[in-house]
Every structure is written in structure tokens, then in C-alpha cells.
Amino acid sequence: MPTNIGVLDFCYENSLISVVANRNFAEMKLAGLNVGPFDEGNEYQVYYWIAKELQAAGIVHIREEELLDGSKLYKAQWKEGVQIPGMISELPQNFYPKLRRYLIFAEAEAVQPEKIQEYHKVKALAKDIINSRLKKIISLSSASAQSDQVLKKLTAEEKIIYEQLVEIISTWKNQILQKQEK
């Protein structure tokens, strides 16, 4: 498993996502890859980094299911809030890479007062989700070993911090409980 968020982000950039062709477009070579051809209205699987470029050129659009938006963020916050203490909800796949990209998009769109206000709400919502989950991860990492059922609900990014915290807390506990030599 990758051990830092940059590597996970790179993996997301190179993952396949669904796009829908906005128009017919011939096959092309892009960075040594054959991309297309595209027939208007049909769905295709392409790497995220290619999808961004094709979307910017108006050739395709990324399917809504692949993107994070305000309503999906509110849903994630709500699901996290209704969990019983000590439990953590499962986030959508690639939640954090999508969140980072959504925040960048929302900030870029924030030029009118209502969009600026919307961006600040979304950013506060994201911080709330992160803080809530981080508190739970800290609690989980200081408790005895967790079941696979609990750990599978952590994202790859969260597993990184969880594993680091388990190691730090375990070392600290062992140092506290060691007998002092005279």
C-alpha cells in the first residue's frame, strides 16, 4: 500500500473513470497512448488525467458519479454524524482525491459573492468531515486491535495516519510501562 498522500494522488490521476463523448472525435495518440475514437453520447473509460484534458477541449464530460459535489459532501457529513460513538462511516471511493479537486474547482469558481460564500461553506464542511474522522481515527488507534470490518471503512489516506498513530502510541505505551534500571 502506498505510504503517502502524494503517491495516492498519483494513483488517482492514473485511475480509469467514466466519461461521455460530447461529440464524435477520431482516435489520437496522447503520451504514447491511443485515445478514442469517441462517438457522441457513448460512455468510455479513460485515465483521469486524460479525461481532464478531453473535458477541457470539450470532447467529453466526466460523469457526475465520478465527481464530488456539495450534496455528496453534505451526505458524507450527515452519515459521519449519525454514527454511534467509536464507529466510522464508509466514504465514497477516492473521496480525498475528489475532495481536493472539488475544493480547487470551487475556489476557482468563487468570483461572485454567492460563489465565494458557497466555497466557504464547502470548505467548512470538508474540514468538519476531516476533523470528525480524525478524532475517530485517533480513538481507534489508541484502543486495542481493531477488526477488519472497522479498518475497511478507512480510506487509504486514513490508513496511513492510523498505522502511524498505532506505532507511535504503542511505542509510547511500551516506554511508559518499562521498568527503569537503577
N, CA, C and O atoms as a DFTB+ gen file, in Angstrom:
728 C
 N C O
     1  1       0.847      -1.193       0.000
     2  2       0.000       0.000       0.000
     3  2       0.881       1.240       0.000
     4  3       1.851       1.292       0.755
     5  1       0.574       2.247      -0.827
     6  2       1.360       3.471      -0.826
     7  2       1.378       4.110       0.567
     8  3       0.424       3.979       1.334
     9  1       2.461       4.793       0.874
    10  2       2.606       5.330       2.225
    11  2       2.542       6.842       2.316
    12  3       2.793       7.396       3.386
    13  1       2.219       7.520       1.245
    14  2       1.985       8.955       1.391
    15  2       0.900       9.435       0.442
    16  3       0.572       8.783      -0.549
    17  1       0.365      10.573       0.772
    18  2      -0.801      11.082       0.053
    19  2      -0.453      11.465      -1.386
    20  3      -1.295      11.341      -2.276
    21  1       0.771      11.927      -1.623
    22  2       1.195      12.255      -2.983
    23  2       1.144      11.041      -3.902
    24  3       0.720      11.144      -5.053
    25  1       1.576       9.898      -3.394
    26  2       1.540       8.658      -4.179
    27  2       0.090       8.259      -4.447
    28  3      -0.252       7.846      -5.555
    29  1      -0.762       8.387      -3.424
    30  2      -2.179       8.054      -3.606
    31  2      -2.822       8.979      -4.636
    32  3      -3.654       8.545      -5.434
    33  1      -2.438      10.247      -4.617
    34  2      -2.978      11.202      -5.577
    35  2      -2.526      10.839      -6.995
    36  3      -3.306      10.922      -7.944
    37  1      -1.268      10.439      -7.126
    38  2      -0.748       9.999      -8.419
    39  2      -1.544       8.791      -8.913
    40  3      -1.894       8.709     -10.090
    41  1      -1.824       7.863      -8.012
    42  2      -2.616       6.680      -8.371
    43  2      -4.003       7.088      -8.851
    44  3      -4.520       6.511      -9.808
    45  1      -4.609       8.072      -8.200
    46  2      -5.934       8.528      -8.621
    47  2      -5.864       9.159     -10.014
    48  3      -6.723       8.895     -10.856
    49  1      -4.857       9.982     -10.258
    50  2      -4.698      10.626     -11.574
    51  2      -4.598       9.576     -12.674
    52  3      -4.984       9.825     -13.816
    53  1      -4.076       8.399     -12.324
    54  2      -3.868       7.342     -13.301
    55  2      -4.899       6.219     -13.194
    56  3      -4.672       5.113     -13.685
    57  1      -6.032       6.506     -12.550
    58  2      -7.113       5.527     -12.473
    59  2      -8.118       5.790     -13.594
    60  3      -8.231       6.904     -14.107
    61  1      -8.839       4.738     -13.954
    62  2      -9.848       4.862     -15.007
    63  2     -11.133       5.451     -14.446
    64  3     -11.581       5.078     -13.362
    65  1     -11.722       6.378     -15.200
    66  2     -13.018       6.946     -14.834
    67  2     -13.921       6.942     -16.066
    68  3     -13.460       6.771     -17.195
    69  1     -15.201       7.134     -15.823
    70  2     -16.182       7.132     -16.917
    71  2     -16.394       8.535     -17.458
    72  3     -16.556       9.496     -16.704
    73  1     -16.389       8.630     -18.774
    74  2     -16.686       9.883     -19.460
    75  2     -17.724       9.604     -20.536
    76  3     -17.894       8.464     -20.969
    77  1     -18.413      10.651     -20.961
    78  2     -19.380      10.546     -22.057
    79  2     -18.930      11.511     -23.145
    80  3     -18.626      12.673     -22.877
    81  1     -18.893      11.012     -24.378
    82  2     -18.453      11.838     -25.506
    83  2     -19.496      12.912     -25.816
    84  3     -20.684      12.624     -25.964
    85  1     -19.026      14.151     -25.910
    86  2     -19.897      15.269     -26.286
    87  2     -20.076      15.339     -27.801
    88  3     -21.053      15.894     -28.302
    89  1     -19.108      14.762     -28.517
    90  2     -19.142      14.804     -29.979
    91  2     -18.294      13.662     -30.525
    92  3     -17.538      13.023     -29.793
    93  1     -18.433      13.426     -31.803
    94  2     -17.588      12.426     -32.457
    95  2     -16.172      12.973     -32.518
    96  3     -15.952      14.161     -32.756
    97  1     -15.221      12.082     -32.298
    98  2     -13.831      12.521     -32.329
    99  2     -12.962      11.329     -32.724
   100  3     -13.138      10.226     -32.207
   101  1     -12.037      11.556     -33.632
   102  2     -11.171      10.489     -34.143
   103  2     -10.160      10.048     -33.086
   104  3      -9.899      10.760     -32.116
   105  1      -9.608       8.877     -33.295
   106  2      -8.576       8.366     -32.402
   107  2      -7.345       9.269     -32.484
   108  3      -7.011       9.800     -33.543
   109  1      -6.682       9.428     -31.337
   110  2      -5.454      10.228     -31.323
   111  2      -4.439       9.560     -30.398
   112  3      -4.794       8.768     -29.525
   113  1      -3.180       9.896     -30.609
   114  2      -2.121       9.414     -29.729
   115  2      -1.845      10.519     -28.723
   116  3      -1.666      11.685     -29.075
   117  1      -1.816      10.109     -27.444
   118  2      -1.581      11.070     -26.378
   119  2      -0.592      10.435     -25.402
   120  3      -0.915       9.454     -24.731
   121  1       0.589      10.989     -25.328
   122  2       1.636      10.484     -24.436
   123  2       1.865       8.985     -24.639
   124  3       2.018       8.229     -23.680
   125  1       1.883       8.575     -25.900
   126  2       2.141       7.172     -26.209
   127  2       0.930       6.263     -26.072
   128  3       1.048       5.053     -26.266
   129  1      -0.228       6.817     -25.742
   130  2      -1.455       6.028     -25.607
   131  2      -2.393       6.369     -26.749
   132  3      -2.459       7.515     -27.193
   133  1      -3.117       5.366     -27.219
   134  2      -4.181       5.620     -28.185
   135  2      -5.433       5.979     -27.406
   136  3      -5.861       5.233     -26.525
   137  1      -6.017       7.120     -27.731
   138  2      -7.222       7.594     -27.054
   139  2      -8.307       7.778     -28.106
   140  3      -8.099       8.430     -29.129
   141  1      -9.479       7.185     -27.832
   142  2     -10.576       7.288     -28.783
   143  2     -10.539       6.119     -29.739
   144  3      -9.796       5.164     -29.513
   145  1     -11.309       6.168     -30.787
   146  2     -12.210       7.244     -31.192
   147  2     -13.427       7.338     -30.263
   148  3     -13.753       6.398     -29.538
   149  1     -14.085       8.499     -30.309
   150  2     -15.251       8.738     -29.481
   151  2     -16.464       8.981     -30.370
   152  3     -16.396       9.730     -31.344
   153  1     -17.569       8.340     -30.022
   154  2     -18.839       8.565     -30.707
   155  2     -19.752       9.322     -29.749
   156  3     -19.923       8.921     -28.598
   157  1     -20.327      10.400     -30.220
   158  2     -21.173      11.261     -29.392
   159  2     -22.211      10.449     -28.617
   160  3     -22.909       9.605     -29.179
   161  1     -22.296      10.727     -27.299
   162  2     -23.290      10.101     -26.442
   163  2     -22.859       8.780     -25.822
   164  3     -23.511       8.296     -24.896
   165  1     -21.785       8.194     -26.309
   166  2     -21.321       6.923     -25.762
   167  2     -20.421       7.146     -24.548
   168  3     -19.767       8.179     -24.404
   169  1     -20.416       6.138     -23.688
   170  2     -19.607       6.200     -22.465
   171  2     -18.300       5.448     -22.691
   172  3     -18.263       4.414     -23.357
   173  1     -17.221       5.998     -22.114
   174  2     -15.890       5.408     -22.248
   175  2     -15.165       5.460     -20.914
   176  3     -15.488       6.265     -20.040
   177  1     -14.183       4.587     -20.776
   178  2     -13.297       4.574     -19.613
   179  2     -11.945       5.126     -20.053
   180  3     -11.317       4.591     -20.967
   181  1     -11.506       6.182     -19.410
   182  2     -10.187       6.761     -19.701
   183  2      -9.522       7.125     -18.383
   184  3     -10.182       7.231     -17.349
   185  1      -8.218       7.314     -18.432
   186  2      -7.497       7.743     -17.242
   187  2      -7.955       9.146     -16.848
   188  3      -8.274       9.973     -17.702
   189  1      -7.980       9.395     -15.545
   190  2      -8.461      10.689     -15.056
   191  2      -7.712      11.846     -15.708
   192  3      -8.331      12.810     -16.157
   193  1      -6.374      11.755     -15.763
   194  2      -5.602      12.868     -16.312
   195  2      -5.940      13.128     -17.777
   196  3      -5.883      14.272     -18.229
   197  1      -6.291      12.088     -18.519
   198  2      -6.706      12.253     -19.913
   199  2      -8.114      12.852     -19.954
   200  3      -8.400      13.727     -20.771
   201  1      -8.985      12.374     -19.070
   202  2     -10.364      12.886     -19.019
   203  2     -10.379      14.391     -18.787
   204  3     -11.168      15.109     -19.402
   205  1      -9.505      14.875     -17.896
   206  2      -9.443      16.328     -17.636
   207  2      -9.116      17.102     -18.912
   208  3      -9.730      18.128     -19.201
   209  1      -8.141      16.597     -19.671
   210  2      -7.738      17.285     -20.902
   211  2      -8.826      17.216     -21.962
   212  3      -9.100      18.203     -22.644
   213  1      -9.447      16.046     -22.099
   214  2     -10.525      15.896     -23.073
   215  2     -11.728      16.769     -22.710
   216  3     -12.386      17.330     -23.587
   217  1     -12.006      16.875     -21.415
   218  2     -13.117      17.722     -20.974
   219  2     -12.801      19.190     -21.241
   220  3     -13.666      19.939     -21.696
   221  1     -11.569      19.603     -20.960
   222  2     -11.174      20.994     -21.217
   223  2     -11.297      21.335     -22.700
   224  3     -11.581      22.478     -23.058
   225  1     -11.083      20.339     -23.557
   226  2     -11.199      20.548     -25.005
   227  2     -12.638      20.402     -25.504
   228  3     -12.908      20.600     -26.688
   229  1     -13.567      20.055     -24.595
   230  2     -14.968      19.931     -24.971
   231  2     -15.314      18.631     -25.684
   232  3     -16.406      18.502     -26.237
   233  1     -14.405      17.675     -25.679
   234  2     -14.632      16.412     -26.381
   235  2     -15.514      15.472     -25.561
   236  3     -16.362      14.773     -26.115
   237  1     -15.314      15.455     -24.245
   238  2     -16.084      14.595     -23.346
   239  2     -16.485      15.400     -22.118
   240  3     -16.020      16.519     -21.903
   241  1     -17.359      14.801     -21.322
   242  2     -17.595      15.320     -19.974
   243  2     -17.512      14.144     -19.010
   244  3     -17.906      13.022     -19.328
   245  1     -16.988      14.436     -17.823
   246  2     -16.836      13.406     -16.804
   247  2     -18.205      13.150     -16.194
   248  3     -18.936      14.084     -15.866
   249  1     -18.544      11.878     -16.045
   250  2     -19.849      11.513     -15.469
   251  2     -19.960      12.051     -14.047
   252  3     -18.986      12.053     -13.294
   253  1     -21.153      12.503     -13.692
   254  2     -21.414      13.058     -12.357
   255  2     -21.026      12.091     -11.239
   256  3     -20.555      12.516     -10.184
   257  1     -21.222      10.803     -11.466
   258  2     -20.921       9.806     -10.440
   259  2     -19.438       9.808     -10.082
   260  3     -19.057       9.373      -8.995
   261  1     -18.610      10.292     -10.987
   262  2     -17.164      10.298     -10.780
   263  2     -16.691      11.508      -9.983
   264  3     -15.551      11.538      -9.519
   265  1     -17.548      12.494      -9.821
   266  2     -17.155      13.760      -9.205
   267  2     -17.785      13.938      -7.834
   268  3     -18.819      13.346      -7.526
   269  1     -17.156      14.749      -7.034
   270  2     -17.702      15.120      -5.736
   271  2     -18.356      16.484      -5.897
   272  3     -17.847      17.337      -6.624
   273  1     -19.482      16.694      -5.220
   274  2     -20.140      17.999      -5.231
   275  2     -20.661      18.292      -3.833
   276  3     -20.499      17.485      -2.918
   277  1     -21.283      19.447      -3.677
   278  2     -21.773      19.862      -2.370
   279  2     -22.756      18.895      -1.750
   280  3     -22.692      18.636      -0.548
   281  1     -23.670      18.353      -2.549
   282  2     -24.664      17.442      -1.983
   283  2     -24.023      16.140      -1.511
   284  3     -24.425      15.594      -0.484
   285  1     -23.043      15.643      -2.238
   286  2     -22.341      14.427      -1.810
   287  2     -21.523      14.693      -0.547
   288  3     -21.372      13.815       0.303
   289  1     -21.002      15.904      -0.439
   290  2     -20.248      16.288       0.753
   291  2     -21.170      16.378       1.967
   292  3     -20.813      15.911       3.048
   293  1     -22.347      16.972       1.798
   294  2     -23.333      17.040       2.884
   295  2     -23.757      15.636       3.319
   296  3     -23.915      15.368       4.510
   297  1     -23.938      14.745       2.343
   298  2     -24.333      13.378       2.652
   299  2     -23.245      12.676       3.464
   300  3     -23.549      11.968       4.424
   301  1     -21.988      12.866       3.088
   302  2     -20.873      12.253       3.822
   303  2     -20.817      12.794       5.252
   304  3     -20.580      12.040       6.196
   305  1     -21.035      14.096       5.405
   306  2     -21.021      14.694       6.744
   307  2     -22.170      14.143       7.587
   308  3     -21.985      13.822       8.761
   309  1     -23.347      14.036       6.993
   310  2     -24.510      13.523       7.714
   311  2     -24.262      12.089       8.156
   312  3     -24.501      11.745       9.314
   313  1     -23.776      11.230       7.222
   314  2     -23.506       9.827       7.551
   315  2     -22.484       9.719       8.686
   316  3     -22.603       8.858       9.558
   317  1     -21.504      10.580       8.666
   318  2     -20.476      10.539       9.709
   319  2     -21.072      10.971      11.047
   320  3     -20.724      10.421      12.092
   321  1     -21.956      11.941      11.013
   322  2     -22.551      12.465      12.235
   323  2     -23.518      11.518      12.921
   324  3     -23.680      11.587      14.139
   325  1     -24.163      10.635      12.172
   326  2     -25.152       9.733      12.773
   327  2     -24.543       8.425      13.275
   328  3     -25.252       7.580      13.821
   329  1     -23.251       8.258      13.094
   330  2     -22.590       7.042      13.580
   331  2     -22.568       7.036      15.107
   332  3     -22.432       8.083      15.740
   333  1     -22.704       5.846      15.688
   334  2     -22.586       5.743      17.141
   335  2     -21.136       6.039      17.512
   336  3     -20.237       5.816      16.701
   337  1     -20.894       6.540      18.729
   338  2     -19.527       6.876      19.118
   339  2     -18.580       5.691      18.913
   340  3     -18.906       4.548      19.235
   341  1     -17.421       5.992      18.377
   342  2     -16.426       4.962      18.131
   343  2     -16.548       4.284      16.776
   344  3     -15.666       3.520      16.385
   345  1     -17.626       4.553      16.057
   346  2     -17.812       3.959      14.731
   347  2     -17.529       5.013      13.659
   348  3     -17.690       6.215      13.874
   349  1     -17.112       4.523      12.522
   350  2     -16.774       5.419      11.421
   351  2     -17.541       4.956      10.187
   352  3     -17.680       3.755       9.955
   353  1     -18.037       5.899       9.400
   354  2     -18.796       5.532       8.200
   355  2     -17.837       5.254       7.043
   356  3     -16.655       5.595       7.092
   357  1     -18.376       4.634       6.018
   358  2     -17.569       4.381       4.824
   359  2     -17.751       5.551       3.868
   360  3     -18.878       5.951       3.574
   361  1     -16.649       6.094       3.389
   362  2     -16.692       7.200       2.435
   363  2     -16.711       6.653       1.014
   364  3     -16.291       5.521       0.772
   365  1     -17.201       7.465       0.068
   366  2     -17.150       7.025      -1.339
   367  2     -15.703       6.767      -1.771
   368  3     -14.765       7.348      -1.223
   369  1     -15.541       5.894      -2.755
   370  2     -14.213       5.566      -3.259
   371  2     -13.503       6.835      -3.745
   372  3     -14.117       7.701      -4.368
   373  1     -12.224       6.929      -3.458
   374  2     -11.380       8.071      -3.851
   375  2     -11.908       9.396      -3.302
   376  3     -11.813      10.428      -3.965
   377  1     -12.461       9.364      -2.095
   378  2     -13.066      10.556      -1.515
   379  2     -12.087      11.723      -1.413
   380  3     -12.404      12.829      -1.850
   381  1     -10.918      11.499      -0.852
   382  2      -9.986      12.607      -0.623
   383  2      -9.402      13.183      -1.915
   384  3      -9.312      14.406      -2.027
   385  1      -9.001      12.370      -2.895
   386  2      -8.565      12.984      -4.156
   387  2      -9.681      13.798      -4.817
   388  3      -9.436      14.872      -5.365
   389  1     -10.902      13.277      -4.759
   390  2     -12.033      14.011      -5.333
   391  2     -12.304      15.290      -4.537
   392  3     -12.637      16.327      -5.111
   393  1     -12.159      15.209      -3.212
   394  2     -12.375      16.386      -2.370
   395  2     -11.366      17.475      -2.711
   396  3     -11.739      18.638      -2.868
   397  1     -10.094      17.109      -2.827
   398  2      -9.075      18.109      -3.163
   399  2      -9.397      18.786      -4.486
   400  3      -9.285      20.006      -4.600
   401  1      -9.790      18.020      -5.472
   402  2     -10.107      18.593      -6.783
   403  2     -11.377      19.439      -6.738
   404  3     -11.463      20.476      -7.395
   405  1     -12.346      18.999      -5.973
   406  2     -13.584      19.786      -5.843
   407  2     -13.310      21.129      -5.165
   408  3     -13.852      22.153      -5.582
   409  1     -12.480      21.132      -4.133
   410  2     -12.151      22.392      -3.450
   411  2     -11.392      23.343      -4.376
   412  3     -11.630      24.550      -4.350
   413  1     -10.488      22.811      -5.187
   414  2      -9.761      23.648      -6.153
   415  2     -10.741      24.242      -7.154
   416  3     -10.672      25.430      -7.471
   417  1     -11.665      23.403      -7.657
   418  2     -12.675      23.863      -8.605
   419  2     -13.570      24.929      -7.971
   420  3     -13.815      25.973      -8.576
   421  1     -14.054      24.671      -6.762
   422  2     -14.959      25.611      -6.087
   423  2     -14.257      26.942      -5.816
   424  3     -14.867      28.004      -5.935
   425  1     -12.989      26.883      -5.455
   426  2     -12.244      28.133      -5.205
   427  2     -12.063      28.921      -6.502
   428  3     -12.192      30.145      -6.505
   429  1     -11.770      28.236      -7.592
   430  2     -11.599      28.898      -8.887
   431  2     -12.905      29.537      -9.357
   432  3     -12.893      30.585     -10.004
   433  1     -14.031      28.900      -9.026
   434  2     -15.349      29.416      -9.405
   435  2     -15.803      30.575      -8.519
   436  3     -16.744      31.288      -8.867
   437  1     -15.152      30.764      -7.392
   438  2     -15.593      31.744      -6.386
   439  2     -15.172      33.158      -6.765
   440  3     -14.249      33.726      -6.181
   441  1     -15.860      33.711      -7.746
   442  2     -15.589      35.088      -8.152
   443  2     -16.769      36.006      -7.834
   444  3     -16.579      37.202      -7.615
   445  1     -17.961      35.467      -7.807
   446  2     -19.134      36.249      -7.435
   447  2     -19.416      36.003      -5.959
   448  3     -19.071      34.942      -5.439
   449  1     -20.043      36.972      -5.266
   450  2     -20.283      36.834      -3.823
   451  2     -20.974      35.536      -3.418
   452  3     -20.600      34.934      -2.412
   453  1     -21.976      35.092      -4.182
   454  2     -22.678      33.856      -3.802
   455  2     -21.777      32.633      -3.973
   456  3     -21.875      31.678      -3.202
   457  1     -20.904      32.657      -4.972
   458  2     -19.966      31.545      -5.174
   459  2     -18.875      31.554      -4.104
   460  3     -18.403      30.497      -3.686
   461  1     -18.482      32.734      -3.669
   462  2     -17.486      32.839      -2.590
   463  2     -18.076      32.253      -1.312
   464  3     -17.413      31.494      -0.604
   465  1     -19.316      32.607      -1.024
   466  2     -20.000      32.090       0.160
   467  2     -20.157      30.566       0.063
   468  3     -19.961      29.856       1.050
   469  1     -20.508      30.075      -1.112
   470  2     -20.653      28.633      -1.328
   471  2     -19.315      27.919      -1.106
   472  3     -19.272      26.855      -0.488
   473  1     -18.229      28.505      -1.608
   474  2     -16.902      27.914      -1.423
   475  2     -16.560      27.817       0.063
   476  3     -16.065      26.787       0.520
   477  1     -16.821      28.880       0.813
   478  2     -16.510      28.861       2.249
   479  2     -17.344      27.814       2.989
   480  3     -16.851      27.173       3.917
   481  1     -18.591      27.639       2.588
   482  2     -19.432      26.593       3.193
   483  2     -18.880      25.204       2.898
   484  3     -18.809      24.351       3.783
   485  1     -18.497      24.990       1.660
   486  2     -17.965      23.690       1.251
   487  2     -16.650      23.402       1.974
   488  3     -16.415      22.280       2.422
   489  1     -15.804      24.411       2.085
   490  2     -14.524      24.219       2.772
   491  2     -14.751      23.916       4.256
   492  3     -14.068      23.063       4.823
   493  1     -15.700      24.603       4.882
   494  2     -16.027      24.334       6.288
   495  2     -16.587      22.925       6.448
   496  3     -16.267      22.233       7.415
   497  1     -17.403      22.510       5.521
   498  2     -17.977      21.169       5.531
   499  2     -16.872      20.116       5.412
   500  3     -16.876      19.120       6.135
   501  1     -15.937      20.340       4.507
   502  2     -14.809      19.420       4.326
   503  2     -13.983      19.330       5.601
   504  3     -13.600      18.238       6.020
   505  1     -13.706      20.480       6.219
   506  2     -12.941      20.484       7.472
   507  2     -13.688      19.740       8.567
   508  3     -13.073      19.039       9.371
   509  1     -14.998      19.882       8.607
   510  2     -15.806      19.190       9.615
   511  2     -15.707      17.674       9.441
   512  3     -15.538      16.941      10.416
   513  1     -15.814      17.214       8.208
   514  2     -15.694      15.777       7.934
   515  2     -14.311      15.284       8.337
   516  3     -14.185      14.262       9.012
   517  1     -13.282      15.999       7.928
   518  2     -11.904      15.607       8.230
   519  2     -11.674      15.569       9.736
   520  3     -11.121      14.598      10.253
   521  1     -12.093      16.614      10.441
   522  2     -11.883      16.669      11.892
   523  2     -12.650      15.564      12.618
   524  3     -12.122      14.942      13.539
   525  1     -13.871      15.326      12.209
   526  2     -14.679      14.274      12.824
   527  2     -14.035      12.912      12.637
   528  3     -13.935      12.127      13.580
   529  1     -13.601      12.638      11.424
   530  2     -12.982      11.342      11.135
   531  2     -11.622      11.225      11.821
   532  3     -11.265      10.152      12.307
   533  1     -10.872      12.303      11.863
   534  2      -9.563      12.265      12.507
   535  2      -9.691      11.958      14.000
   536  3      -8.898      11.191      14.545
   537  1     -10.674      12.547      14.653
   538  2     -10.909      12.249      16.073
   539  2     -11.196      10.764      16.265
   540  3     -10.687      10.139      17.195
   541  1     -12.014      10.206      15.378
   542  2     -12.349       8.782      15.471
   543  2     -11.131       7.914      15.199
   544  3     -10.934       6.895      15.860
   545  1     -10.316       8.306      14.236
   546  2      -9.112       7.539      13.904
   547  2      -8.133       7.559      15.073
   548  3      -7.509       6.542      15.374
   549  1      -7.994       8.696      15.728
   550  2      -7.123       8.790      16.901
   551  2      -7.632       7.855      17.989
   552  3      -6.850       7.140      18.617
   553  1      -8.932       7.861      18.207
   554  2      -9.528       6.978      19.211
   555  2      -9.317       5.511      18.846
   556  3      -8.943       4.704      19.697
   557  1      -9.557       5.167      17.590
   558  2      -9.376       3.787      17.135
   559  2      -7.920       3.338      17.272
   560  3      -7.649       2.194      17.639
   561  1      -6.994       4.234      16.977
   562  2      -5.583       3.863      17.006
   563  2      -5.039       3.701      18.418
   564  3      -4.021       3.038      18.612
   565  1      -5.697       4.293      19.403
   566  2      -5.216       4.152      20.778
   567  2      -5.890       2.994      21.505
   568  3      -5.472       2.626      22.603
   569  1      -6.921       2.420      20.908
   570  2      -7.610       1.268      21.501
   571  2      -6.875      -0.011      21.110
   572  3      -5.907       0.022      20.351
   573  1      -7.344      -1.125      21.633
   574  2      -6.735      -2.404      21.250
   575  2      -7.003      -2.664      19.773
   576  3      -7.740      -1.915      19.133
   577  1      -6.419      -3.706      19.241
   578  2      -6.506      -4.008      17.812
   579  2      -7.942      -3.918      17.293
   580  3      -8.886      -4.365      17.943
   581  1      -8.077      -3.335      16.120
   582  2      -9.392      -3.132      15.504
   583  2      -9.715      -4.296      14.569
   584  3      -8.824      -4.945      14.022
   585  1     -10.996      -4.536      14.404
   586  2     -11.424      -5.591      13.490
   587  2     -11.249      -5.123      12.049
   588  3     -11.205      -3.926      11.767
   589  1     -11.151      -6.089      11.154
   590  2     -11.039      -5.766       9.731
   591  2     -12.263      -5.005       9.249
   592  3     -12.171      -4.186       8.334
   593  1     -13.413      -5.275       9.864
   594  2     -14.655      -4.606       9.472
   595  2     -14.561      -3.098       9.708
   596  3     -15.040      -2.307       8.895
   597  1     -13.942      -2.705      10.824
   598  2     -13.773      -1.277      11.113
   599  2     -12.720      -0.684      10.193
   600  3     -12.923       0.389       9.626
   601  1     -11.598      -1.372      10.041
   602  2     -10.485      -0.841       9.257
   603  2     -10.811      -0.723       7.774
   604  3     -10.251       0.136       7.093
   605  1     -11.705      -1.567       7.257
   606  2     -12.034      -1.471       5.830
   607  2     -12.832      -0.200       5.523
   608  3     -12.953       0.186       4.360
   609  1     -13.365       0.438       6.537
   610  2     -14.107       1.682       6.331
   611  2     -13.183       2.898       6.234
   612  3     -13.622       3.994       5.887
   613  1     -11.910       2.695       6.541
   614  2     -10.942       3.782       6.415
   615  2     -10.487       3.881       4.965
   616  3     -10.315       2.871       4.283
   617  1     -10.294       5.114       4.506
   618  2      -9.732       5.303       3.167
   619  2      -8.238       5.011       3.227
   620  3      -7.674       4.867       4.311
   621  1      -7.602       4.925       2.068
   622  2      -6.156       4.679       2.026
   623  2      -5.403       5.793       2.748
   624  3      -4.423       5.525       3.444
   625  1      -5.847       7.036       2.590
   626  2      -5.208       8.173       3.272
   627  2      -5.342       8.032       4.780
   628  3      -4.405       8.323       5.525
   629  1      -6.506       7.588       5.223
   630  2      -6.752       7.434       6.660
   631  2      -5.971       6.257       7.234
   632  3      -5.547       6.302       8.389
   633  1      -5.777       5.211       6.445
   634  2      -4.989       4.065       6.914
   635  2      -3.546       4.474       7.166
   636  3      -2.897       3.941       8.066
   637  1      -3.044       5.412       6.381
   638  2      -1.681       5.908       6.587
   639  2      -1.560       6.514       7.982
   640  3      -0.665       6.143       8.741
   641  1      -2.446       7.436       8.325
   642  2      -2.368       8.099       9.632
   643  2      -2.696       7.115      10.750
   644  3      -2.094       7.178      11.822
   645  1      -3.631       6.219      10.516
   646  2      -3.983       5.212      11.523
   647  2      -2.760       4.367      11.875
   648  3      -2.434       4.200      13.050
   649  1      -2.086       3.836      10.857
   650  2      -0.927       2.981      11.093
   651  2       0.206       3.739      11.784
   652  3       0.893       3.189      12.645
   653  1       0.396       4.996      11.404
   654  2       1.437       5.805      12.056
   655  2       1.086       6.047      13.521
   656  3       1.950       5.964      14.394
   657  1      -0.176       6.345      13.785
   658  2      -0.608       6.584      15.166
   659  2      -0.506       5.323      16.019
   660  3      -0.081       5.386      17.172
   661  1      -0.893       4.181      15.458
   662  2      -0.788       2.917      16.201
   663  2       0.661       2.695      16.622
   664  3       0.930       2.328      17.766
   665  1       1.585       2.915      15.704
   666  2       3.006       2.715      16.006
   667  2       3.482       3.700      17.085
   668  3       4.162       3.295      18.027
   669  1       3.139       4.957      16.957
   670  2       3.553       5.974      17.931
   671  2       2.968       5.671      19.307
   672  3       3.680       5.712      20.310
   673  1       1.690       5.370      19.355
   674  2       1.017       5.118      20.633
   675  2       1.548       3.836      21.277
   676  3       1.766       3.791      22.487
   677  1       1.753       2.808      20.475
   678  2       2.286       1.546      21.002
   679  2       3.679       1.745      21.583
   680  3       3.973       1.238      22.666
   681  1       4.530       2.464      20.889
   682  2       5.886       2.754      21.379
   683  2       5.816       3.545      22.669
   684  3       6.531       3.245      23.624
   685  1       4.968       4.542      22.704
   686  2       4.821       5.383      23.898
   687  2       4.356       4.548      25.083
   688  3       4.919       4.650      26.173
   689  1       3.328       3.721      24.877
   690  2       2.820       2.875      25.963
   691  2       3.914       1.937      26.485
   692  3       4.077       1.772      27.694
   693  1       4.660       1.327      25.560
   694  2       5.735       0.422      25.971
   695  2       6.809       1.151      26.776
   696  3       7.336       0.600      27.742
   697  1       7.130       2.366      26.394
   698  2       8.130       3.144      27.128
   699  2       7.629       3.510      28.524
   700  3       8.398       3.499      29.485
   701  1       6.376       3.825      28.632
   702  2       5.792       4.188      29.920
   703  2       5.790       2.979      30.857
   704  3       6.062       3.126      32.049
   705  1       5.493       1.805      30.342
   706  2       5.355       0.610      31.152
   707  2       6.661      -0.134      31.406
   708  3       6.678      -1.113      32.152
   709  1       7.755       0.318      30.795
   710  2       9.040      -0.350      31.015
   711  2       9.565      -0.075      32.420
   712  3       9.355       0.998      32.986
   713  1      10.248      -1.068      32.958
   714  2      10.886      -0.897      34.252
   715  2      12.131      -0.046      34.073
   716  3      12.873      -0.199      33.102
   717  1      12.341       0.827      34.996
   718  2      13.541       1.662      34.962
   719  2      14.699       0.921      35.604
   720  3      14.552       0.351      36.685
   721  1      15.842       0.926      34.951
   722  2      17.022       0.295      35.521
   723  2      17.671       1.264      36.493
   724  3      17.667       2.479      36.296
   725  1      18.233       0.680      37.558
   726  2      18.887       1.516      38.597
   727  2      20.356       1.530      38.423
   728  3      21.064       2.175      39.198
